[in-house]
C-alpha cells in the first residue's frame, strides 16, 4: 500500500508529496524529519522515487523554513512546530502512528498530512485574516474607487484565486492533467484543491477530476458571474439625452459597466475574470498552466478595465442617476416577465 507524506507550510505556499516505505515510516518522526525532509542530496530522493523531480525547489524552500545550521550540523529552528493530520507531532513517536487510511476509486493508500509552522507564519496568517475582514477591496466608505490596482488592495493575492478558478474550470471542461507527471506550475492549485477536497483521481484515466465539492466550488464562481450579468449588463450601453433621461440599449451609448461595478462596490478585475470564465473565453488555451501566474497575461486581460470610464470620469451624481434608472429598468423588465409567464 502506498504511503504518502504531504508536507506543506502553514500558509500553504509550498507543498511536496513524499512517498515513504514502511521501514522509513516506522522510524521516529524526528529521524524522518532530518533524514528525508532535511536531506542534502535531493537527487537521491528523486532517484529512489521518494520525491517528484518537479518538487525539489519546494522542498528546498521548506528546508529553509525548518532548518538552521551550526558547527555540529543541521538543527530545527526555534519556534518551528509540526502537526500531523491535525495532531501535534511527537518527535519520538513512530511516524506510522500519524498515517490515516484513504481510498481513491478503490485504490487504498495511507497519508500523513504534515504541516510546518513558525512564528513568522502565525503572524502572516493573522495578518491575512485581518485583511479578509475589510468590507470591500480598494473601496472607501461610499463604495467608490480610491486607488486601485483597481480594487484589489485589500485582497491577499487575487492572482492566486484567479489561478485556482482557472484550474477548476479547465478540469471541468475536460482538460486531463496526468497525475503521474509533475506540473510545478500548478502545484499550489493542486495542493489547495486537495486540501479542500475539490479534486480526486480518475484511476482509469490517471488524471485529476473534480469532486462534487469541487464542482460546487466552481459553480459558486459561475453563479457570481451570472449575477453580474443579470445586474450590470444593462449598463453596457448607456446614453443620456438633453433632459437627463437615461436611455439603455440604443446602440448609441457608452459601456459604463466598469463605472457601475465601482459605484456598487464590485471589484472590476474580479468581475472581468469571472465573466471570461463564464463565457468560455479561455477554453482552448493550451498553455494556460504557464499563463495563470504570468502578470503580463493578466495585464492584457485587464487592459479594457484600465481604459474604461470610471466613476470619476462620469461623475458621482450622474452615476447615481444612471444606477437608479438602470435598476428601475431591470425591475420593469422583471415585472413584465412575471406578467407574461
NORSUL-V342834 format. One record per pair of residues at least 12 apart in sequence whose ideal C-beta (glycine too) atoms are under 7 Angstrom apart, sorted by the first residue. I is the first residue (numbers start at 1). J is the second residue. Records with the same first field share a line. If there is no record, write none. Layout:
I: J / J
//
This chain:
1: 108 / 109 / 110
2: 19 / 109
3: 19 / 20 / 22 / 25 / 99 / 110
4: 17 / 18 / 19 / 109 / 110 / 111
5: 18 / 20 / 112 / 114
6: 111 / 113 / 114
7: 37 / 62 / 114 / 116
8: 115 / 191
9: 62 / 65 / 116 / 121
10: 115 / 116 / 117 / 121 / 125
11: 121 / 124 / 125
12: 191 / 192 / 195
14: 58 / 61 / 62
15: 58 / 187 / 191
16: 51 / 55 / 58 / 59 / 62
17: 52 / 55
18: 36 / 50 / 51
19: 49 / 50
20: 36 / 50
24: 36
25: 95 / 96 / 99
26: 94 / 96
27: 94 / 95
28: 91 / 92 / 93 / 94
29: 89 / 90 / 91 / 93 / 95
30: 91 / 92
32: 95
34: 74
36: 50
37: 66
38: 63 / 67 / 74
42: 56 / 59
52: 182
53: 182
54: 182 / 183 / 184
55: 182 / 184 / 187
58: 187
62: 116
65: 116 / 118
66: 80 / 116
77: 118
79: 118 / 119
80: 116 / 118
81: 117
82: 114 / 115 / 116
83: 115
84: 98 / 112 / 113 / 114
85: 98 / 100 / 112 / 113
95: 112
98: 112
99: 111 / 112
104: 200 / 201 / 203
105: 201 / 203
107: 203
128: 156
131: 154 / 156
134: 154
136: 265
137: 151 / 152 / 153 / 154 / 155 / 267
138: 150 / 151 / 152 / 153 / 154
139: 151 / 265
143: 263 / 264 / 265
144: 262 / 263 / 311 / 316
145: 262 / 310 / 311
150: 268 / 269 / 305
151: 267 / 268 / 269
152: 267 / 269
158: 269 / 270
159: 293 / 298
162: 273 / 292
163: 189 / 292 / 293
164: 189 / 192
165: 221 / 277
166: 282 / 288 / 292
167: 186 / 189 / 193
168: 198 / 210 / 214 / 217 / 218
169: 218 / 277
170: 288
171: 199 / 208 / 209 / 210
172: 210 / 218
173: 283
176: 205 / 207
177: 207 / 208
178: 206 / 207
179: 201 / 206 / 207 / 208
180: 206
183: 289
185: 289 / 290 / 293
186: 289
193: 214
196: 213
197: 211 / 213
198: 210 / 211 / 213 / 214 / 217
199: 211 / 214
221: 274 / 277
222: 278
224: 274
225: 274 / 275 / 277 / 278
226: 278
228: 271 / 274 / 275
232: 257 / 260 / 261
234: 248 / 326 / 329 / 330
235: 256 / 257 / 260 / 322 / 326
236: 255 / 257
237: 249 / 250 / 251 / 253 / 255
238: 253 / 254 / 256 / 322
239: 252 / 253
244: 321
246: 321 / 322 / 325
248: 326 / 329
254: 309
255: 308
256: 309 / 314 / 322
258: 305 / 308 / 309 / 310
259: 309 / 310 / 311 / 314 / 319
260: 323
262: 310 / 311
263: 311 / 319 / 323
268: 305
269: 302 / 305
272: 301 / 302 / 305
273: 301
276: 301
//
